[in-house]
Amino acid sequence: LLYTIKFEVPLCEPSGCSIMRINVSSILGGNNFMVQYRKISYQASTSLSENDFHQGFKLVENFVSLSEERNLVNEVDKKLLRRKYNNGHWDNAIVSYRELEKSDWNSENIPIMSRFEQHVFNCPGSCLSATHVLDLHEDGHIKPHIDSIQFCGDIVSGISLLSDAVMKLQLDVDNYITLCIPRLSLYIMSNRIRFEYTHEILPNPAMVLSKSVFRKRRITVMKRSLPNR
């Protein structure tokens, strides 16, 4: 038996984004909530995971433009393209990747990074000074993990460049969310999603709402809050 309900979902709560009214279709037997919001698609397995998702995950579409994406990629590629993709990671969390830490940006990208920090973090200086840049090969993936509290605090955020990707957030075998992270978007993880749910980028081909998403090369520009002391 299928039914449809309507409710308010703050997918883009930060300034400049409005709360949209959307339709949610649910299958009574499996308590399986399925949502379509423009290009943003996600599926939550239970009402608990649905609630945690709304409380701890924000997604802002088109946070950067195509020209801003090009400027960011051109700058980080000066170092990334000199490096080979790796299959081994220090905590065994990533397959087929290359990465770098970056603290200085050129004049074109300083305004983008400043907007990034101002949008995500409440206070100046509350995030790590170094930006983590992760380049994931289309044949690679990121395994389920929770970012160590030794290295970052309450917020993990990232700008997704070059390709859409499918992310899975999982509390346990019964409670999980699968969602599409669109190219050019900004995601912000906090609360239980940050500390209790693992997150992963699924290998190709990945599915969201029965639709296949083939991820190409993807660069994520990430900022994290300072560790809690």
Residue pairs with C-beta under 8 A, 6 or more apart in sequence:
1 27
1 28
1 29
2 25
2 26
2 27
2 28
3 25
3 26
3 28
4 23
4 24
4 25
4 26
5 23
5 24
5 26
6 21
6 22
6 23
6 24
7 21
7 24
8 19
8 20
8 21
9 19
9 20
9 22
9 24
9 35
9 37
9 54
10 19
10 54
10 58
11 17
11 20
11 37
11 40
11 58
11 59
12 18
12 19
12 58
12 59
12 60
12 61
13 19
13 58
14 58
14 60
14 119
14 120
14 188
15 119
17 60
20 37
22 35
22 36
22 37
23 36
24 33
24 34
24 35
25 34
26 32
26 33
26 34
31 45
31 46
31 47
32 43
32 44
32 45
33 43
33 44
33 47
33 50
34 43
34 209
35 41
35 42
35 43
35 44
36 209
38 61
39 61
39 180
39 182
40 59
40 61
40 179
40 180
40 182
40 185
41 179
41 180
41 208
41 209
41 211
42 53
42 177
42 178
42 179
42 180
42 208
43 177
43 178
43 179
43 208
43 209
44 50
44 53
44 176
44 177
45 174
45 175
45 176
45 177
46 174
46 175
48 171
48 175
49 169
49 171
49 175
49 176
49 177
50 177
52 171
52 175
52 191
52 192
52 193
52 197
53 169
53 177
53 193
55 191
55 192
55 193
56 189
56 190
56 191
56 192
56 193
56 194
56 197
57 169
57 177
57 179
57 187
57 188
57 189
57 190
57 193
58 187
58 188
58 190
59 179
59 181
59 182
59 185
59 186
59 187
59 188
60 119
60 185
60 186
60 187
60 188
61 182
61 184
61 185
62 184
62 185
63 116
63 119
63 159
63 184
63 185
63 186
64 72
64 112
64 159
64 161
64 184
64 186
65 184
66 184
68 109
68 112
69 161
69 162
69 183
69 184
71 106
71 108
71 109
71 112
72 109
72 112
72 159
72 161
72 219
72 221
73 161
73 162
73 219
75 105
75 106
75 108
75 109
76 100
76 102
76 133
76 135
76 219
76 221
79 100
80 98
80 100
80 133
80 135
80 219
83 98
83 100
84 98
85 96
85 97
85 98
85 135
85 137
85 140
86 94
86 96
86 97
86 98
87 95
87 96
89 95
89 97
91 145
91 148
92 143
93 142
93 143
93 145
94 134
94 136
94 140
94 141
94 142
94 143
95 140
95 141
95 142
95 143
95 203
96 136
96 137
96 139
96 140
96 141
97 134
97 135
97 136
97 137
97 140
97 142
98 135
99 132
99 133
99 134
99 135
100 133
101 130
101 131
101 132
101 133
102 130
102 131
102 133
103 129
103 130
103 131
105 112
105 113
113 131
116 157
116 159
116 186
116 221
116 223
117 124
117 127
117 223
119 186
120 127
120 155
120 157
120 186
120 188
120 223
121 127
121 155
121 223
121 225
126 225
126 226
127 155
127 223
127 224
127 225
127 226
128 152
128 223
128 224
128 225
128 226
131 221
131 222
131 223
132 221
132 222
132 223
132 224
133 219
133 220
133 221
133 222
134 219
134 220
134 222
135 217
135 218
135 219
136 142
136 165
136 201
136 215
136 217
136 218
136 219
136 220
137 217
138 163
138 204
138 214
138 215
138 216
138 217
138 218
139 203
139 204
140 203
141 200
141 201
141 202
141 203
141 204
142 199
142 200
142 201
143 200
144 168
144 170
144 198
144 199
144 200
145 198
145 199
145 200
146 194
146 195
146 196
146 197
146 198
146 199
147 156
147 194
147 224
149 195
149 227
149 228
150 227
151 224
151 227
152 224
152 225
152 226
152 227
153 224
153 225
153 226
153 227
153 228
154 190
154 194
154 225
154 228
155 188
155 189
155 190
155 194
155 224
155 225
156 188
156 189
156 190
156 194
156 222
156 224
156 225
157 186
157 187
157 188
157 189
157 222
157 223
157 224
158 186
158 187
158 220
158 221
158 222
158 223
159 184
159 185
159 186
159 220
159 221
159 222
160 181
160 182
160 183
160 184
160 185
160 186
160 187
160 218
160 220
161 183
161 184
161 218
161 219
161 220
161 221
162 183
162 216
162 217
162 218
162 219
163 183
163 215
163 216
163 217
163 218
164 180
164 181
164 182
164 183
164 213
164 215
165 180
165 181
165 201
165 202
165 206
165 213
165 215
165 218
166 178
166 179
166 180
166 181
166 201
166 202
166 206
166 207
166 208
166 213
166 215
167 178
167 179
167 180
167 181
167 187
167 199
167 200
167 201
167 202
168 176
168 177
168 178
168 179
168 199
168 200
168 202
169 176
169 177
169 178
169 179
169 193
169 197
169 198
169 199
170 176
170 177
170 197
170 198
170 200
171 192
171 196
171 197
176 197
177 197
178 202
178 207
178 208
179 208
180 208
180 213
181 187
189 199
193 199
201 215
201 218
204 214
204 215
205 212
205 213
205 214
206 212
206 213
206 214
206 215
207 213
